Amino acid sequence: MSSRLKLCSGSKAVKKFRRAGWKIARQRGSHVMMVKPNYLYTLSIPQHKELGIGLLKKLLKQGKLTIDEFNRL
C-alpha cells in the first residue's frame, strides 16, 4: 500500500529537497531552481502557500524520490 503524499508549501518543499542533496541554483520571480550533480532535471519549485498534488508528484519523479522518502524529510 502506498503512502499518501503530504501537501506542503513551496518553501517547505525546497527545505526537503535540500535535505535530499539538491542545491538552490537561482531564483527567478517566485520560482526556486534547484540542481543536483549528475541529474538530468533542474527542479523549478514555485513559492506558493500550497503546492498541488500533481506538481509535487512531478517534482518527486524528476528528483527520484519516493513519497515515503519525501514525507520523512
Order of alpha helices (4+ residues) and beta strands (2+ residues): alpha-beta-beta-beta-alpha-alpha
